[in-house]
Amino acid sequence: MMRRYEPSDYSELEDWIKKRGMILASKMDLPEIGIIEPGIGCGFLVQTDIKTAILDFFFSNPEASRKRRHDALFEIGQGLIQEARWLDYKRVSCSSRFVITQDLARSLGFRELGEFMDFIREV
């Protein structure tokens, strides 16, 4: 059953990411608004000071079936889009290098803007 992400869920996300041989963002880097289906997947809404919010930090349990992961992430995406509406955002954006996430974005009605590279640095 889907519900709001809580900081106590972090260890579950960490387990999923370790099983994939990846590194999870730190707790402080995860947005406040997230939706999780325990044991299956989660996603987050990054709030901005413009009228565009960002869907990001989608994770899933590699041990769950592909169909359950897909269905859960689709519902989570829909829930986050609704959350953005409630918060009066006019648009949501997302980006991913993972084909499965790109397919999810298309199924949620996103349009492609092209390829680019992200950069980050400490301040």
Biopython code that builds the backbone (N, CA, C, O; Angstrom):
import numpy as np
from Bio.PDB.StructureBuilder import StructureBuilder

atoms = [
    (1, "MET", "N", (0.834, -1.185, 0.000)),
    (1, "MET", "CA", (0.000, 0.000, 0.000)),
    (1, "MET", "C", (0.879, 1.248, 0.000)),
    (1, "MET", "O", (1.754, 1.404, 0.852)),
    (2, "MET", "N", (0.638, 2.124, -0.954)),
    (2, "MET", "CA", (1.421, 3.352, -1.063)),
    (2, "MET", "C", (1.119, 4.288, 0.094)),
    (2, "MET", "O", (0.000, 4.345, 0.604)),
    (3, "ARG", "N", (2.157, 5.024, 0.494)),
    (3, "ARG", "CA", (2.023, 6.011, 1.555)),
    (3, "ARG", "C", (3.147, 7.029, 1.429)),
    (3, "ARG", "O", (4.053, 6.873, 0.611)),
    (4, "ARG", "N", (3.077, 8.067, 2.246)),
    (4, "ARG", "CA", (4.141, 9.068, 2.283)),
    (4, "ARG", "C", (5.447, 8.434, 2.753)),
    (4, "ARG", "O", (5.455, 7.604, 3.662)),
    (5, "TYR", "N", (6.533, 8.829, 2.133)),
    (5, "TYR", "CA", (7.860, 8.416, 2.578)),
    (5, "TYR", "C", (8.142, 9.058, 3.926)),
    (5, "TYR", "O", (7.796, 10.217, 4.157)),
    (6, "GLU", "N", (8.768, 8.303, 4.809)),
    (6, "GLU", "CA", (9.208, 8.798, 6.111)),
    (6, "GLU", "C", (10.706, 8.551, 6.232)),
    (6, "GLU", "O", (11.211, 7.578, 5.672)),
    (7, "PRO", "N", (11.431, 9.409, 6.952)),
    (7, "PRO", "CA", (12.877, 9.215, 7.091)),
    (7, "PRO", "C", (13.260, 7.809, 7.583)),
    (7, "PRO", "O", (14.344, 7.320, 7.265)),
    (8, "SER", "N", (12.399, 7.175, 8.338)),
    (8, "SER", "CA", (12.691, 5.819, 8.824)),
    (8, "SER", "C", (12.704, 4.790, 7.687)),
    (8, "SER", "O", (13.160, 3.664, 7.885)),
    (9, "ASP", "N", (12.204, 5.168, 6.482)),
    (9, "ASP", "CA", (12.222, 4.278, 5.317)),
    (9, "ASP", "C", (13.589, 4.244, 4.636)),
    (9, "ASP", "O", (13.824, 3.411, 3.760)),
    (10, "TYR", "N", (14.485, 5.136, 5.029)),
    (10, "TYR", "CA", (15.779, 5.276, 4.348)),
    (10, "TYR", "C", (16.547, 3.957, 4.276)),
    (10, "TYR", "O", (17.152, 3.646, 3.250)),
    (11, "SER", "N", (16.525, 3.185, 5.354)),
    (11, "SER", "CA", (17.295, 1.942, 5.364)),
    (11, "SER", "C", (16.785, 0.960, 4.307)),
    (11, "SER", "O", (17.566, 0.186, 3.753)),
    (12, "GLU", "N", (15.473, 0.987, 4.023)),
    (12, "GLU", "CA", (14.933, 0.119, 2.971)),
    (12, "GLU", "C", (15.464, 0.555, 1.608)),
    (12, "GLU", "O", (15.857, -0.284, 0.798)),
    (13, "LEU", "N", (15.478, 1.854, 1.353)),
    (13, "LEU", "CA", (16.021, 2.370, 0.088)),
    (13, "LEU", "C", (17.497, 2.000, -0.035)),
    (13, "LEU", "O", (17.962, 1.588, -1.097)),
    (14, "GLU", "N", (18.214, 2.152, 1.055)),
    (14, "GLU", "CA", (19.637, 1.839, 1.059)),
    (14, "GLU", "C", (19.871, 0.371, 0.688)),
    (14, "GLU", "O", (20.797, 0.053, -0.058)),
    (15, "ASP", "N", (19.030, -0.511, 1.212)),
    (15, "ASP", "CA", (19.127, -1.934, 0.899)),
    (15, "ASP", "C", (18.898, -2.179, -0.594)),
    (15, "ASP", "O", (19.639, -2.941, -1.215)),
    (16, "TRP", "N", (17.874, -1.536, -1.179)),
    (16, "TRP", "CA", (17.585, -1.711, -2.610)),
    (16, "TRP", "C", (18.766, -1.265, -3.458)),
    (16, "TRP", "O", (19.157, -1.945, -4.407)),
    (17, "ILE", "N", (19.325, -0.120, -3.107)),
    (17, "ILE", "CA", (20.416, 0.451, -3.894)),
    (17, "ILE", "C", (21.677, -0.402, -3.776)),
    (17, "ILE", "O", (22.382, -0.606, -4.764)),
    (18, "LYS", "N", (21.960, -0.897, -2.584)),
    (18, "LYS", "CA", (23.126, -1.780, -2.403)),
    (18, "LYS", "C", (22.980, -3.037, -3.250)),
    (18, "LYS", "O", (23.955, -3.507, -3.836)),
    (19, "LYS", "N", (21.771, -3.584, -3.319)),
    (19, "LYS", "CA", (21.530, -4.779, -4.134)),
    (19, "LYS", "C", (21.781, -4.497, -5.612)),
    (19, "LYS", "O", (22.068, -5.415, -6.380)),
    (20, "ARG", "N", (21.676, -3.249, -6.007)),
    (20, "ARG", "CA", (21.925, -2.860, -7.395)),
    (20, "ARG", "C", (23.375, -2.443, -7.620)),
    (20, "ARG", "O", (23.758, -2.119, -8.744)),
    (21, "GLY", "N", (24.190, -2.449, -6.552)),
    (21, "GLY", "CA", (25.596, -2.061, -6.677)),
    (21, "GLY", "C", (25.776, -0.571, -6.888)),
    (21, "GLY", "O", (26.750, -0.135, -7.502)),
    (22, "MET", "N", (24.827, 0.213, -6.373)),
    (22, "MET", "CA", (24.873, 1.661, -6.545)),
    (22, "MET", "C", (25.019, 2.328, -5.174)),
    (22, "MET", "O", (25.036, 1.652, -4.146)),
    (23, "ILE", "N", (25.121, 3.635, -5.173)),
    (23, "ILE", "CA", (25.223, 4.411, -3.938)),
    (23, "ILE", "C", (24.003, 5.315, -3.835)),
    (23, "ILE", "O", (23.640, 5.993, -4.796)),
    (24, "LEU", "N", (23.377, 5.320, -2.672)),
    (24, "LEU", "CA", (22.186, 6.131, -2.429)),
    (24, "LEU", "C", (22.581, 7.528, -1.979)),
    (24, "LEU", "O", (23.564, 7.708, -1.261)),
    (25, "ALA", "N", (21.809, 8.506, -2.408)),
    (25, "ALA", "CA", (21.993, 9.873, -1.924)),
    (25, "ALA", "C", (21.848, 9.873, -0.401)),
    (25, "ALA", "O", (21.149, 9.031, 0.163)),
    (26, "SER", "N", (22.505, 10.812, 0.251)),
    (26, "SER", "CA", (22.400, 10.891, 1.703)),
    (26, "SER", "C", (20.988, 11.324, 2.098)),
    (26, "SER", "O", (20.241, 11.862, 1.280)),
    (27, "LYS", "N", (20.635, 11.086, 3.347)),
    (27, "LYS", "CA", (19.308, 11.479, 3.841)),
    (27, "LYS", "C", (19.050, 12.961, 3.590)),
    (27, "LYS", "O", (17.940, 13.353, 3.229)),
    (28, "MET", "N", (20.079, 13.780, 3.782)),
    (28, "MET", "CA", (19.886, 15.228, 3.635)),
    (28, "MET", "C", (19.639, 15.634, 2.183)),
    (28, "MET", "O", (19.143, 16.731, 1.927)),
    (29, "ASP", "N", (19.977, 14.768, 1.236)),
    (29, "ASP", "CA", (19.783, 15.088, -0.174)),
    (29, "ASP", "C", (18.438, 14.623, -0.724)),
    (29, "ASP", "O", (18.087, 14.944, -1.860)),
    (30, "LEU", "N", (17.686, 13.870, 0.075)),
    (30, "LEU", "CA", (16.366, 13.428, -0.384)),
    (30, "LEU", "C", (15.327, 14.500, -0.066)),
    (30, "LEU", "O", (15.355, 15.086, 1.016)),
    (31, "PRO", "N", (14.417, 14.757, -0.992)),
    (31, "PRO", "CA", (13.382, 15.767, -0.763)),
    (31, "PRO", "C", (12.439, 15.387, 0.377)),
    (31, "PRO", "O", (12.366, 14.227, 0.783)),
    (32, "GLU", "N", (11.723, 16.384, 0.881)),
    (32, "GLU", "CA", (10.755, 16.158, 1.957)),
    (32, "GLU", "C", (9.559, 15.340, 1.486)),
    (32, "GLU", "O", (9.021, 14.529, 2.240)),
    (33, "ILE", "N", (9.145, 15.552, 0.240)),
    (33, "ILE", "CA", (7.942, 14.894, -0.258)),
    (33, "ILE", "C", (8.321, 13.670, -1.067)),
    (33, "ILE", "O", (9.006, 13.766, -2.085)),
    (34, "GLY", "N", (7.867, 12.524, -0.603)),
    (34, "GLY", "CA", (8.108, 11.279, -1.303)),
    (34, "GLY", "C", (6.945, 10.330, -1.086)),
    (34, "GLY", "O", (6.188, 10.463, -0.124)),
    (35, "ILE", "N", (6.814, 9.387, -1.975)),
    (35, "ILE", "CA", (5.792, 8.342, -1.866)),
    (35, "ILE", "C", (6.510, 7.006, -1.979)),
    (35, "ILE", "O", (7.386, 6.830, -2.826)),
    (36, "ILE", "N", (6.134, 6.073, -1.126)),
    (36, "ILE", "CA", (6.757, 4.750, -1.132)),
    (36, "ILE", "C", (5.686, 3.672, -1.110)),
    (36, "ILE", "O", (4.652, 3.805, -0.454)),
    (37, "GLU", "N", (5.956, 2.617, -1.834)),
    (37, "GLU", "CA", (5.204, 1.378, -1.657)),
    (37, "GLU", "C", (6.213, 0.425, -1.038)),
    (37, "GLU", "O", (7.065, -0.122, -1.738)),
    (38, "PRO", "N", (6.119, 0.222, 0.284)),
    (38, "PRO", "CA", (7.120, -0.593, 0.967)),
    (38, "PRO", "C", (7.340, -1.935, 0.273)),
    (38, "PRO", "O", (6.398, -2.613, -0.139)),
    (39, "GLY", "N", (8.609, -2.289, 0.160)),
    (39, "GLY", "CA", (8.981, -3.539, -0.466)),
    (39, "GLY", "C", (9.028, -3.491, -1.979)),
    (39, "GLY", "O", (9.476, -4.448, -2.612)),
    (40, "ILE", "N", (8.566, -2.377, -2.585)),
    (40, "ILE", "CA", (8.478, -2.303, -4.051)),
    (40, "ILE", "C", (9.260, -1.121, -4.628)),
    (40, "ILE", "O", (10.212, -1.334, -5.378)),
    (41, "GLY", "N", (8.885, 0.116, -4.299)),
    (41, "GLY", "CA", (9.546, 1.265, -4.903)),
    (41, "GLY", "C", (9.149, 2.576, -4.265)),
    (41, "GLY", "O", (8.246, 2.623, -3.430)),
    (42, "CYS", "N", (9.826, 3.643, -4.661)),
    (42, "CYS", "CA", (9.510, 4.982, -4.156)),
    (42, "CYS", "C", (9.978, 6.037, -5.154)),
    (42, "CYS", "O", (10.740, 5.749, -6.077)),
    (43, "GLY", "N", (9.510, 7.251, -4.949)),
    (43, "GLY", "CA", (9.912, 8.396, -5.755)),
    (43, "GLY", "C", (9.690, 9.664, -4.964)),
    (43, "GLY", "O", (8.982, 9.657, -3.957)),
    (44, "PHE", "N", (10.292, 10.756, -5.412)),
    (44, "PHE", "CA", (10.248, 12.011, -4.668)),
    (44, "PHE", "C", (9.905, 13.198, -5.560)),
    (44, "PHE", "O", (10.114, 13.168, -6.772)),
    (45, "LEU", "N", (9.377, 14.235, -4.934)),
    (45, "LEU", "CA", (9.070, 15.498, -5.598)),
    (45, "LEU", "C", (10.017, 16.557, -5.053)),
    (45, "LEU", "O", (9.996, 16.868, -3.862)),
    (46, "VAL", "N", (10.844, 17.104, -5.927)),
    (46, "VAL", "CA", (11.760, 18.177, -5.548)),
    (46, "VAL", "C", (11.032, 19.497, -5.759)),
    (46, "VAL", "O", (10.609, 19.815, -6.871)),
    (47, "GLN", "N", (10.891, 20.261, -4.680)),
    (47, "GLN", "CA", (10.237, 21.562, -4.779)),
    (47, "GLN", "C", (11.247, 22.624, -5.203)),
    (47, "GLN", "O", (12.418, 22.566, -4.829)),
    (48, "THR", "N", (10.787, 23.580, -5.976)),
    (48, "THR", "CA", (11.647, 24.667, -6.452)),
    (48, "THR", "C", (10.972, 26.005, -6.148)),
    (48, "THR", "O", (9.836, 26.039, -5.676)),
    (49, "ASP", "N", (11.668, 27.092, -6.416)),
    (49, "ASP", "CA", (11.071, 28.410, -6.221)),
    (49, "ASP", "C", (10.536, 28.985, -7.535)),
    (49, "ASP", "O", (10.237, 30.175, -7.627)),
    (50, "ILE", "N", (10.421, 28.126, -8.542)),
    (50, "ILE", "CA", (9.762, 28.491, -9.788)),
    (50, "ILE", "C", (8.518, 27.619, -9.912)),
    (50, "ILE", "O", (8.263, 26.814, -9.016)),
    (51, "LYS", "N", (7.761, 27.735, -10.941)),
    (51, "LYS", "CA", (6.509, 26.981, -11.076)),
    (51, "LYS", "C", (6.696, 25.587, -11.663)),
    (51, "LYS", "O", (5.738, 24.974, -12.134)),
    (52, "THR", "N", (7.941, 25.081, -11.637)),
    (52, "THR", "CA", (8.229, 23.738, -12.106)),
    (52, "THR", "C", (8.835, 22.933, -10.966)),
    (52, "THR", "O", (9.860, 23.316, -10.402)),
    (53, "ALA", "N", (8.201, 21.819, -10.629)),
    (53, "ALA", "CA", (8.745, 20.884, -9.645)),
    (53, "ALA", "C", (9.470, 19.771, -10.410)),
    (53, "ALA", "O", (9.339, 19.666, -11.629)),
    (54, "ILE", "N", (10.219, 18.960, -9.705)),
    (54, "ILE", "CA", (11.022, 17.926, -10.343)),
    (54, "ILE", "C", (10.709, 16.569, -9.720)),
    (54, "ILE", "O", (10.738, 16.418, -8.498)),
    (55, "LEU", "N", (10.411, 15.587, -10.562)),
    (55, "LEU", "CA", (10.292, 14.208, -10.088)),
    (55, "LEU", "C", (11.685, 13.605, -10.148)),
    (55, "LEU", "O", (12.357, 13.670, -11.178)),
    (56, "ASP", "N", (12.117, 13.017, -9.033)),
    (56, "ASP", "CA", (13.487, 12.498, -8.987)),
    (56, "ASP", "C", (13.587, 11.418, -7.921)),
    (56, "ASP", "O", (12.628, 11.136, -7.203)),
    (57, "PHE", "N", (14.751, 10.831, -7.836)),
    (57, "PHE", "CA", (15.058, 9.832, -6.814)),
    (57, "PHE", "C", (14.042, 8.696, -6.816)),
    (57, "PHE", "O", (13.466, 8.363, -5.780)),
    (58, "PHE", "N", (13.829, 8.104, -7.992)),
    (58, "PHE", "CA", (12.978, 6.916, -8.099)),
    (58, "PHE", "C", (13.860, 5.698, -7.849)),
    (58, "PHE", "O", (14.900, 5.530, -8.486)),
    (59, "PHE", "N", (13.439, 4.861, -6.927)),
    (59, "PHE", "CA", (14.167, 3.648, -6.580)),
    (59, "PHE", "C", (13.197, 2.492, -6.536)),
    (59, "PHE", "O", (12.011, 2.678, -6.263)),
    (60, "SER", "N", (13.697, 1.292, -6.805)),
    (60, "SER", "CA", (12.837, 0.117, -6.663)),
    (60, "SER", "C", (13.639, -1.065, -6.148)),
    (60, "SER", "O", (14.863, -1.119, -6.274)),
    (61, "ASN", "N", (12.923, -1.996, -5.573)),
    (61, "ASN", "CA", (13.505, -3.202, -5.015)),
    (61, "ASN", "C", (13.764, -4.186, -6.151)),
    (61, "ASN", "O", (12.815, -4.648, -6.784)),
    (62, "PRO", "N", (15.033, -4.519, -6.427)),
    (62, "PRO", "CA", (15.315, -5.425, -7.540)),
    (62, "PRO", "C", (14.760, -6.837, -7.330)),
    (62, "PRO", "O", (14.690, -7.625, -8.273)),
    (63, "GLU", "N", (14.371, -7.151, -6.110)),
    (63, "GLU", "CA", (13.823, -8.485, -5.841)),
    (63, "GLU", "C", (12.312, -8.560, -6.068)),
    (63, "GLU", "O", (11.741, -9.650, -6.083)),
    (64, "ALA", "N", (11.667, -7.407, -6.243)),
    (64, "ALA", "CA", (10.231, -7.395, -6.571)),
    (64, "ALA", "C", (10.088, -7.691, -8.063)),
    (64, "ALA", "O", (11.012, -7.448, -8.838)),
    (65, "SER", "N", (8.942, -8.210, -8.457)),
    (65, "SER", "CA", (8.751, -8.526, -9.875)),
    (65, "SER", "C", (8.772, -7.243, -10.707)),
    (65, "SER", "O", (8.415, -6.164, -10.234)),
    (66, "ARG", "N", (9.196, -7.396, -11.941)),
    (66, "ARG", "CA", (9.269, -6.244, -12.852)),
    (66, "ARG", "C", (7.905, -5.559, -12.977)),
    (66, "ARG", "O", (7.828, -4.331, -12.966)),
    (67, "LYS", "N", (6.839, -6.340, -13.094)),
    (67, "LYS", "CA", (5.498, -5.770, -13.221)),
    (67, "LYS", "C", (5.105, -4.995, -11.969)),
    (67, "LYS", "O", (4.559, -3.897, -12.073)),
    (68, "ARG", "N", (5.374, -5.547, -10.789)),
    (68, "ARG", "CA", (5.031, -4.837, -9.551)),
    (68, "ARG", "C", (5.816, -3.544, -9.434)),
    (68, "ARG", "O", (5.275, -2.524, -9.008)),
    (69, "ARG", "N", (7.100, -3.578, -9.813)),
    (69, "ARG", "CA", (7.905, -2.353, -9.773)),
    (69, "ARG", "C", (7.343, -1.324, -10.737)),
    (69, "ARG", "O", (7.158, -0.164, -10.367)),
    (70, "HIS", "N", (7.069, -1.737, -11.976)),
    (70, "HIS", "CA", (6.545, -0.814, -12.981)),
    (70, "HIS", "C", (5.219, -0.203, -12.521)),
    (70, "HIS", "O", (5.043, 1.014, -12.565)),
    (71, "ASP", "N", (4.289, -1.055, -12.080)),
    (71, "ASP", "CA", (2.974, -0.569, -11.651)),
    (71, "ASP", "C", (3.102, 0.397, -10.476)),
    (71, "ASP", "O", (2.452, 1.442, -10.448)),
    (72, "ALA", "N", (3.944, 0.040, -9.506)),
    (72, "ALA", "CA", (4.108, 0.895, -8.326)),
    (72, "ALA", "C", (4.737, 2.239, -8.704)),
    (72, "ALA", "O", (4.280, 3.288, -8.251)),
    (73, "LEU", "N", (5.788, 2.209, -9.536)),
    (73, "LEU", "CA", (6.443, 3.467, -9.904)),
    (73, "LEU", "C", (5.522, 4.348, -10.740)),
    (73, "LEU", "O", (5.580, 5.573, -10.634)),
    (74, "PHE", "N", (4.678, 3.749, -11.565)),
    (74, "PHE", "CA", (3.701, 4.528, -12.325)),
    (74, "PHE", "C", (2.726, 5.216, -11.364)),
    (74, "PHE", "O", (2.466, 6.412, -11.496)),
    (75, "GLU", "N", (2.195, 4.472, -10.410)),
    (75, "GLU", "CA", (1.264, 5.059, -9.435)),
    (75, "GLU", "C", (1.947, 6.112, -8.570)),
    (75, "GLU", "O", (1.353, 7.143, -8.252)),
    (76, "ILE", "N", (3.187, 5.853, -8.193)),
    (76, "ILE", "CA", (3.944, 6.840, -7.414)),
    (76, "ILE", "C", (4.135, 8.111, -8.232)),
    (76, "ILE", "O", (3.965, 9.215, -7.714)),
    (77, "GLY", "N", (4.489, 7.961, -9.512)),
    (77, "GLY", "CA", (4.633, 9.128, -10.390)),
    (77, "GLY", "C", (3.336, 9.920, -10.483)),
    (77, "GLY", "O", (3.351, 11.148, -10.395)),
    (78, "GLN", "N", (2.217, 9.229, -10.661)),
    (78, "GLN", "CA", (0.923, 9.906, -10.712)),
    (78, "GLN", "C", (0.648, 10.638, -9.401)),
    (78, "GLN", "O", (0.170, 11.773, -9.408)),
    (79, "GLY", "N", (0.948, 9.991, -8.282)),
    (79, "GLY", "CA", (0.732, 10.622, -6.976)),
    (79, "GLY", "C", (1.577, 11.861, -6.785)),
    (79, "GLY", "O", (1.109, 12.853, -6.227)),
    (80, "LEU", "N", (2.819, 11.816, -7.243)),
    (80, "LEU", "CA", (3.696, 12.976, -7.113)),
    (80, "LEU", "C", (3.252, 14.113, -8.025)),
    (80, "LEU", "O", (3.367, 15.281, -7.656)),
    (81, "ILE", "N", (2.750, 13.785, -9.205)),
    (81, "ILE", "CA", (2.217, 14.820, -10.099)),
    (81, "ILE", "C", (1.005, 15.487, -9.438)),
    (81, "ILE", "O", (0.861, 16.709, -9.490)),
    (82, "GLN", "N", (0.145, 14.692, -8.823)),
    (82, "GLN", "CA", (-1.012, 15.256, -8.113)),
    (82, "GLN", "C", (-0.543, 16.143, -6.960)),
    (82, "GLN", "O", (-1.100, 17.218, -6.734)),
    (83, "GLU", "N", (0.456, 15.705, -6.249)),
    (83, "GLU", "CA", (1.018, 16.510, -5.149)),
    (83, "GLU", "C", (1.524, 17.853, -5.684)),
    (83, "GLU", "O", (1.316, 18.890, -5.054)),
    (84, "ALA", "N", (2.187, 17.834, -6.847)),
    (84, "ALA", "CA", (2.670, 19.077, -7.459)),
    (84, "ALA", "C", (1.499, 20.000, -7.788)),
    (84, "ALA", "O", (1.596, 21.213, -7.600)),
    (85, "ARG", "N", (0.394, 19.436, -8.277)),
    (85, "ARG", "CA", (-0.807, 20.253, -8.554)),
    (85, "ARG", "C", (-1.311, 20.922, -7.281)),
    (85, "ARG", "O", (-1.611, 22.115, -7.264)),
    (86, "TRP", "N", (-1.397, 20.123, -6.211)),
    (86, "TRP", "CA", (-1.885, 20.662, -4.935)),
    (86, "TRP", "C", (-0.989, 21.789, -4.425)),
    (86, "TRP", "O", (-1.458, 22.716, -3.764)),
    (87, "LEU", "N", (0.297, 21.699, -4.738)),
    (87, "LEU", "CA", (1.244, 22.727, -4.310)),
    (87, "LEU", "C", (1.309, 23.894, -5.295)),
    (87, "LEU", "O", (2.140, 24.788, -5.143)),
    (88, "ASP", "N", (0.444, 23.888, -6.294)),
    (88, "ASP", "CA", (0.299, 24.955, -7.281)),
    (88, "ASP", "C", (1.475, 25.062, -8.268)),
    (88, "ASP", "O", (1.739, 26.136, -8.809)),
    (89, "TYR", "N", (2.173, 23.948, -8.497)),
    (89, "TYR", "CA", (3.162, 23.944, -9.567)),
    (89, "TYR", "C", (2.416, 23.835, -10.889)),
    (89, "TYR", "O", (1.353, 23.218, -10.963)),
    (90, "LYS", "N", (2.971, 24.427, -11.918)),
    (90, "LYS", "CA", (2.341, 24.405, -13.240)),
    (90, "LYS", "C", (2.937, 23.324, -14.135)),
    (90, "LYS", "O", (2.332, 22.950, -15.140)),
    (91, "ARG", "N", (4.108, 22.825, -13.783)),
    (91, "ARG", "CA", (4.809, 21.826, -14.568)),
    (91, "ARG", "C", (5.630, 20.929, -13.650)),
    (91, "ARG", "O", (5.997, 21.320, -12.542)),
    (92, "VAL", "N", (5.906, 19.741, -14.121)),
    (92, "VAL", "CA", (6.896, 18.883, -13.467)),
    (92, "VAL", "C", (7.883, 18.434, -14.535)),
    (92, "VAL", "O", (7.512, 18.209, -15.687)),
    (93, "SER", "N", (9.117, 18.309, -14.145)),
    (93, "SER", "CA", (10.135, 17.819, -15.065)),
    (93, "SER", "C", (10.821, 16.614, -14.428)),
    (93, "SER", "O", (10.713, 16.387, -13.223)),
    (94, "CYS", "N", (11.513, 15.864, -15.238)),
    (94, "CYS", "CA", (12.334, 14.767, -14.736)),
    (94, "CYS", "C", (13.402, 14.468, -15.768)),
    (94, "CYS", "O", (13.262, 14.804, -16.944)),
    (95, "SER", "N", (14.459, 13.838, -15.318)),
    (95, "SER", "CA", (15.504, 13.409, -16.239)),
    (95, "SER", "C", (16.101, 12.117, -15.693)),
    (95, "SER", "O", (16.139, 11.895, -14.482)),
    (96, "SER", "N", (16.557, 11.286, -16.590)),
    (96, "SER", "CA", (17.169, 10.029, -16.169)),
    (96, "SER", "C", (18.009, 9.456, -17.296)),
    (96, "SER", "O", (17.688, 9.619, -18.473)),
    (97, "ARG", "N", (19.077, 8.791, -16.924)),
    (97, "ARG", "CA", (19.893, 8.080, -17.907)),
    (97, "ARG", "C", (19.430, 6.642, -18.055)),
    (97, "ARG", "O", (19.901, 5.928, -18.939)),
    (98, "PHE", "N", (18.499, 6.202, -17.187)),
    (98, "PHE", "CA", (18.021, 4.825, -17.209)),
    (98, "PHE", "C", (16.818, 4.689, -18.148)),
    (98, "PHE", "O", (15.827, 5.407, -18.009)),
    (99, "VAL", "N", (16.914, 3.781, -19.084)),
    (99, "VAL", "CA", (15.858, 3.589, -20.085)),
    (99, "VAL", "C", (14.519, 3.283, -19.421)),
    (99, "VAL", "O", (13.488, 3.791, -19.861)),
    (100, "ILE", "N", (14.514, 2.473, -18.386)),
    (100, "ILE", "CA", (13.259, 2.107, -17.725)),
    (100, "ILE", "C", (12.571, 3.341, -17.133)),
    (100, "ILE", "O", (11.346, 3.456, -17.178)),
    (101, "THR", "N", (13.368, 4.263, -16.576)),
    (101, "THR", "CA", (12.805, 5.501, -16.022)),
    (101, "THR", "C", (12.348, 6.425, -17.144)),
    (101, "THR", "O", (11.337, 7.115, -17.008)),
    (102, "GLN", "N", (13.078, 6.443, -18.243)),
    (102, "GLN", "CA", (12.661, 7.239, -19.397)),
    (102, "GLN", "C", (11.324, 6.735, -19.927)),
    (102, "GLN", "O", (10.447, 7.532, -20.262)),
    (103, "ASP", "N", (11.165, 5.409, -20.004)),
    (103, "ASP", "CA", (9.890, 4.826, -20.441)),
    (103, "ASP", "C", (8.765, 5.177, -19.474)),
    (103, "ASP", "O", (7.642, 5.455, -19.895)),
    (104, "LEU", "N", (9.066, 5.165, -18.181)),
    (104, "LEU", "CA", (8.075, 5.550, -17.175)),
    (104, "LEU", "C", (7.638, 6.999, -17.396)),
    (104, "LEU", "O", (6.446, 7.304, -17.364)),
    (105, "ALA", "N", (8.602, 7.884, -17.619)),
    (105, "ALA", "CA", (8.277, 9.299, -17.851)),
    (105, "ALA", "C", (7.368, 9.454, -19.069)),
    (105, "ALA", "O", (6.394, 10.205, -19.028)),
    (106, "ARG", "N", (7.682, 8.752, -20.136)),
    (106, "ARG", "CA", (6.828, 8.825, -21.331)),
    (106, "ARG", "C", (5.417, 8.329, -21.012)),
    (106, "ARG", "O", (4.436, 8.925, -21.456)),
    (107, "SER", "N", (5.311, 7.241, -20.244)),
    (107, "SER", "CA", (3.981, 6.701, -19.919)),
    (107, "SER", "C", (3.192, 7.641, -19.022)),
    (107, "SER", "O", (1.965, 7.557, -18.963)),
    (108, "LEU", "N", (3.885, 8.538, -18.321)),
    (108, "LEU", "CA", (3.219, 9.539, -17.475)),
    (108, "LEU", "C", (2.923, 10.831, -18.234)),
    (108, "LEU", "O", (2.427, 11.795, -17.650)),
    (109, "GLY", "N", (3.228, 10.854, -19.537)),
    (109, "GLY", "CA", (2.891, 12.008, -20.367)),
    (109, "GLY", "C", (3.978, 13.054, -20.515)),
    (109, "GLY", "O", (3.709, 14.146, -21.016)),
    (110, "PHE", "N", (5.200, 12.752, -20.094)),
    (110, "PHE", "CA", (6.311, 13.694, -20.272)),
    (110, "PHE", "C", (6.770, 13.673, -21.721)),
    (110, "PHE", "O", (6.648, 12.655, -22.403)),
    (111, "ARG", "N", (7.299, 14.797, -22.191)),
    (111, "ARG", "CA", (7.878, 14.849, -23.527)),
    (111, "ARG", "C", (9.385, 15.047, -23.395)),
    (111, "ARG", "O", (9.871, 15.643, -22.434)),
    (112, "GLU", "N", (10.096, 14.540, -24.368)),
    (112, "GLU", "CA", (11.560, 14.610, -24.328)),
    (112, "GLU", "C", (12.060, 15.997, -24.694)),
    (112, "GLU", "O", (11.522, 16.656, -25.583)),
    (113, "LEU", "N", (13.107, 16.430, -23.986)),
    (113, "LEU", "CA", (13.728, 17.716, -24.265)),
    (113, "LEU", "C", (15.130, 17.573, -24.826)),
    (113, "LEU", "O", (15.767, 18.573, -25.156)),
    (114, "GLY", "N", (15.620, 16.349, -24.941)),
    (114, "GLY", "CA", (16.957, 16.121, -25.474)),
    (114, "GLY", "C", (17.903, 15.631, -24.397)),
    (114, "GLY", "O", (17.523, 15.485, -23.235)),
    (115, "GLU", "N", (19.147, 15.379, -24.800)),
    (115, "GLU", "CA", (20.150, 14.868, -23.870)),
    (115, "GLU", "C", (21.015, 16.007, -23.365)),
    (115, "GLU", "O", (21.238, 17.002, -24.056)),
    (116, "PHE", "N", (21.501, 15.836, -22.132)),
    (116, "PHE", "CA", (22.390, 16.806, -21.534)),
    (116, "PHE", "C", (23.190, 16.124, -20.433)),
    (116, "PHE", "O", (22.943, 14.960, -20.118)),
    (117, "MET", "N", (24.141, 16.834, -19.849)),
    (117, "MET", "CA", (24.949, 16.287, -18.768)),
    (117, "MET", "C", (24.735, 17.163, -17.534)),
    (117, "MET", "O", (24.712, 18.390, -17.633)),
    (118, "ASP", "N", (24.581, 16.528, -16.377)),
    (118, "ASP", "CA", (24.402, 17.254, -15.116)),
    (118, "ASP", "C", (25.764, 17.548, -14.481)),
    (118, "ASP", "O", (26.722, 16.793, -14.649)),
    (119, "PHE", "N", (25.824, 18.650, -13.758)),
    (119, "PHE", "CA", (27.027, 19.018, -13.011)),
    (119, "PHE", "C", (26.630, 19.426, -11.609)),
    (119, "PHE", "O", (25.528, 19.934, -11.405)),
    (120, "ILE", "N", (27.501, 19.215, -10.639)),
    (120, "ILE", "CA", (27.250, 19.633, -9.257)),
    (120, "ILE", "C", (28.576, 19.964, -8.591)),
    (120, "ILE", "O", (29.618, 19.433, -8.978)),
    (121, "ARG", "N", (28.542, 20.842, -7.587)),
    (121, "ARG", "CA", (29.738, 21.156, -6.793)),
    (121, "ARG", "C", (29.317, 21.634, -5.425)),
    (121, "ARG", "O", (28.182, 22.068, -5.230)),
    (122, "GLU", "N", (30.214, 21.556, -4.495)),
    (122, "GLU", "CA", (29.961, 22.057, -3.154)),
    (122, "GLU", "C", (30.070, 23.581, -3.173)),
    (122, "GLU", "O", (30.735, 24.151, -4.038)),
    (123, "VAL", "N", (29.406, 24.245, -2.202)),
    (123, "VAL", "CA", (29.492, 25.710, -2.105)),
    (123, "VAL", "C", (30.201, 26.122, -0.828)),
    (123, "VAL", "O", (30.368, 27.315, -0.573)),
]
sb = StructureBuilder()
sb.init_structure("model")
sb.init_model(0)
sb.init_chain("A")
sb.init_seg("    ")
for serial, (resi, resn, name, xyz) in enumerate(atoms, 1):
    if name == "N":
        sb.init_residue(resn, " ", resi, " ")
    sb.init_atom(name, np.array(xyz, "f"), 0.0, 1.0, " ", f" {name:<3s}", serial, name[0])
structure = sb.get_structure()
